[in-house]
Amino acid sequence: MEFRDKQAIYLQIAEYVSEQILLGRWPTGDKIPSVRDLASELEVNPNTVMRTYDFLSQKAIIANKRGIGFFPADDAPEKIKVYRRESFLENDLPVVFRNLYLLGIDLKELETRYQQFIAQTFTNA
């Protein structure tokens, strides 16, 4: 995983975990990787992953079954979408709109490229 400078690592890991849940790679009912396993996989300190899991637990996206591990909540996909949608609309979309305006990209071109992206990225997933 490549980390970006402008966002805390634990939040970037939270995005990664959320994405795995949304893509169905870590379905509800299945145990997600342990703190140590994910820390090793991502080459980060286990405390950083624990902070991520605490953050996601507070958002009720994952739950800790004591002695067993962490699991996605039954309604995790819906909660992830609500949280990420709010964040995107407030933080990312204004930057996208500004760039569209400054670069003279119209919504028709954006829609065409979006449809191409979906077809190339998620059709074969």
Secondary structure, DSSP 8 states (H G I E B T S, - for coil): ----TTS-HHHHHHHHHHHHHHTTSS-TTS----HHHHHHHHTS-HHHHHHHHHHHHHTTSEEEETTTEEEE-TTHHHHHHHHHHHHIIIIIHHHHHHHHHHHT--HHHHHHHHHHHHHHHHTT-
